[in-house]
Amino acid sequence: MSIAEATPIACTLAAGAYEDRLAWIAALNKDALRSHERRDLVLELHYAIEARARVHEMVRNEQSCCAFLTFQLHESRNDICLTITAPQAAREVADALFEQFVAKTPIVSSCACATSASAAKTPAEELPGSKAASVTAVTLSIGAVACGVCCVLPFALPAAMLASTGTLLAWFVSMHLLVTVLALLSVAGAWGWIVWQSRRTRRRPAPSTLVVMAGSTVLLAIAVLWPLIERPLIRALQA
């Protein structure tokens, strides 16, 4: 038995029937699901042959609300095998999509295709800890650039102002190397954290996080290249 895959990925199941459908599938799994195997976009389920009628009913129901999936049934004397294939368009949500066909307790969610559709439409969210990591990275990068700028301020500030701020400026200059190293470690660590969290949660970073990290990376590059920037800038101020 083969049911052709259809597009677009969309759910036609009424909202009020979501929980009942999940509970029904979970009950079937608890009573009759013997084993299952996942191969990329293919999920293979093996049920006790006694559940033949219920498996066929599930396929009919899922066809009506998840028409983008392909279902294949193969029966033997000992069991009934159901193969579910998801399209390439559902790759990013395949884990959530298949999870509901193997769970033996109801999942707090919608039906399989509703999960797929909603996940595809969900905007990028702030990944755990990413905001703090990006703010720390950009703060240290700004500090590194600021310490470098203090090297050229004596050539731009009036003598009266230098008399009162000279000691403070000298302290900032001496901290340039240390703050730059801290900024380098912070930016690298923040990027690593964001990439790891993105892979772990299968969610894209929020645009605001990427903007902040891009800014901190640019500032870090300026701080690292400051020894090359400093002399031309001093010559320009002296001129």
Helices and strands as residue ranges (DSSP letters): E 2-3, G 15-17, H 18-32, E 33-39, E 42-48, G 49-51, H 52-65, E 70-75, E 79-85, G 88-93, H 94-102, H 112-121, H 130-149, G 153-155, H 159-174, H 176-201, H 207-224, H 226-238
